[in-house]
Amino acid sequence: MKGYTDENNCALVCFCGNYSSVCASRYRPGSIRLEFYGGITIPQDKDFDIDFPQFPQLNPVRGSYTHDFSPGAHGGIRIGVDSKGHFGQDIDYSYGTYASKFVNRASGESLFSFTPRVHQISWNAIWYPGGQSEGKVFPYLTVGVGGTVNSLSQRTATATFPLALEESLNRHLRTDNTFTFNTGFGARFRLNKRYGVRVDVRDYMSRALRYGFLKFPHEPLPLIIDPDTGKVLQEPTPFESPLPIGGLFHRITASVGFVYYF
């Protein structure tokens, strides 16, 4: 190529050599991980009240309730990479289920039971306090962000929710998607050059689950028509029942995984 000299070739070789040196200095063989894991999920119960005077129009369902959860199982896959120093990262997908129900705290009666199917994806940063240059045990702290899909079966989605009044626009639970933040700790145990084991404990936090219901009721608006012109001044809107659950929802998970190093 015209104008392309030996000096250009030399510069290109030097650049590639330097880039390779930087990559080699930052990442080592075996720094890429593929993990398959399984474990237990322990969601935390949420108490809430439907009471006067906050919800005077909800007299038929006034009372104290608990959104009760049972421990469940989950499994997933992680793909991660670690530097030579103290830091790493991974992308995590998991699927799990756990039994859930709404309970009247006064009577102990279970009003509505269902089992959501939980899809969780997150990106996580990892910090190894002791580094990763020596030894076979690498404890770590981790923090991450992602999203959760709390999916419902067709049977659950078509069943009438007992805390929704007859005049409400929405009387059925719906799939609830939430932004999720997580923190945790764990350790990787390197068995040999290719294989290892990972133990992980973390807390996934999101807003409380309301499955399509509002936290506060949506008051109905009447139809208003201008008597002189017949023009509609305000469209009517129906009443919507609330599910007044607030605060953070916590899901504690503990898992054990098989690690393959590339």
N, C-alpha and C positions, 0 to 999 in steps of 0.2 A: 504494500500500500504506500502511495506517495506520501512522503513526509514522516513515515514511521521508521524511526532509527533504532540502532542498538541501544541507545540511551533509554528509549521508551520501553524496550523489552526488559532492560535492567530494572527500571522503575516498577514495571508490572510485577516482575518476579519478587522484588523486595516487598511490595505491598501485600502480595498473596502470602509471602512468608511471615510477615509481621501479623497479618490477620489470623493466620493459622496458629501462631504463637499465642496470641491473645485468647483465642478460643480454647486452646489446649491448657492455658494457665487458669482459665475460669471453670471449665468443665472437664471432668475426667471420665475415662471409660467406666461404665456402670452407673453413671449419674442419672440416667433416664430409668424411670420405674413404671411398671405396669402391675396393678394390684387388683385382686379380687377378694371381696370381704363380705362378711355377714355378722349380724349382731342383734342386739335388743334395743327397742325404742321405748322410752318411758315418758309419755306426755303428762304434763301437770294439769290437774283439774282447775276449772275456773268457776267461781261462784258469782251469781248475779241476782238482782232483785227487780221485780216488776211491781211497783208499789205506788201508792198515793203519797204526795201530790204530783210526782214526776210524770206519771202515766194514768191520769184520771179516767181516760177513755178505755183503759184496758182492764176494767173491773173483772170481767170473766176469767182472766188469767193472772190476776194479781197473786204474788207469792214470792218465796225465795227458792232459787233453783241452783243446781250444779250441772255444768257441762262436764260429765265424768268420762275419764279415759281409762282403758286397761292397757297394760304393757303389750307391745307387739313386736314383730320381727321385721328386719329389713336386710337387704343385700345390695351390693353395688360394685362399681368399678372405678378405679382412679388411674389417671395418667399424670406422672409428676417428673420433675427434674430438680436436681440439687446442684448447687455450686460447690466449689472446693472449700468455701468458708463456712459461714454460719447460717446461710439462707437457702430455702428451697420453695417450691410452689407445686400445686397440683390442681387438676380439674377433677371433680367428683360427681358421679351420678349414682343415685340409689333409688330403689323402689321398696315400699313396705306397706303394711296395713296394721291397724289396731282397732279394737272395738271401742265404740263411743256411744254415749246415751245422755239424754237430758233427764234429770231426776228432781222431783219435788222434795226439797229438804225437810219440810214439815212432816210429810206422810211417808217419805222414802220410796214413793211410787216412781217407777221408771216410765216416762211418758213417751219416749221416742228413742229407738235404738238403731244404729247403723254402723257400717264399717267403711270409712273412707280409704281410698287407694292413694297413697302418697308418693308422688314423684318429686325428687329433690335434686337440684343441680347447683353446684357452687364452685367458685374459684377461691383457693385458700393459700395464704402465705404462711410459711413455716420458718421458725427460728430455732436453731439448734444451739443451746447455750454453750455446750462443750465443743462445738465444731464437728467436723466429719472426717478429719484427716487420719485419726487413729482409733483403734478399737473396733468392736463389733456391736456395741449397744449405743444408740443415738437418741437420747430423750429430746423432746421438742415441745414448744408451745406453738399454737396455731390460731389464726383468725381468718375469717372468710366472709364473702357475701354471695348471694345467689337468689334463687326463686324456688317456690314450692307450689305444686299443683295438688290440691286436696280434692280429688275426683270422687264423684258419687256414682253408684250404680243407677241404672234406669229405674229400678224398683224403688230406691230411696228417693230419687228426684221426683217421682210421680205421686208419692205418698203425701197426704195432707199433714202439715206440721201442726201439732196441737196447740202451740203458743201463738199461732196466727189467727186473728179473728175472721169471721166469715166475710166481713165487708172489706177486708184487706185485698189490695191488688195482688200481692204475692203471698201464696199460702204453701209454697214448697221450698225446700232447701235446694241450693244450686252449688255447683263446683266453685270452690273458693281458691283464688290464686293470690299468693302473698310474696312480698319481698322478705328475704330472710337473711339475718346476720348470725354468725356463729363464732364461738370461741371454744378452745379446748386444749388438750395436752395428750401426750402419748409417747411411744418409743418405737423405734425400728431396731430389729435384731437381725444382723447380717449373718447368715449361716455359712455362706461361701461366696465365691465370686458372682454367682448367678441367682442365688435364692435367699430369701429372707422372710421374716414374719413381722407384722406391724400390729400394735395394740393402740387403739384410738378411743378417746372419750371426749365428747363435746356437747355443748348446749346450743341448739338451734332456737333462735328467738325471732318472733314475728308479731304482728298485731294479733289480737284475739280473733278466732275464727267465728264468722257469723253467717257463712254460706249464703250470701246474697241478700241478707236482711240488713236494714239500716240499724245504726246504734240507737237512734232516736226516731220516733214515729214521724212519718210524713203526713202532715195534716191535710185533709181534703180541701180543695178550693171549689167554690160553686161556679156554675156557668153564669156569666154576667153579660147581658145584652142591652145595648143602648135602645131605650124604648122609642126614641124618635126616628132613628135610622135603621134599627134592626141589626146593626153591626155587632159582632161578637167582640166584647171588650176583654173578656177573660175566659180561656178554655177551662173546663172542669178538670180536676185531677182527683183520683181516688185516694182513699186512706191507705197507708202502708204500715203494717205492724212492725215494731222494732224487735231486735234481739240485743238487749242492752249489755253486752259483754264487752268490757274494756281492759286496758292494760296489755302487758306483754304475755304472749303464749310461749311457754318453754317446752321443748322436746329434748330430753336428755338421751343421748345415744352412746352405746359402748359396742365396739366391734373388734374382731380379730381378722386379719387378712393375710393372704399369701402374696409375697412380693417377688417379681421377676425383674432382674436388672439387665439392661442392654449395654 
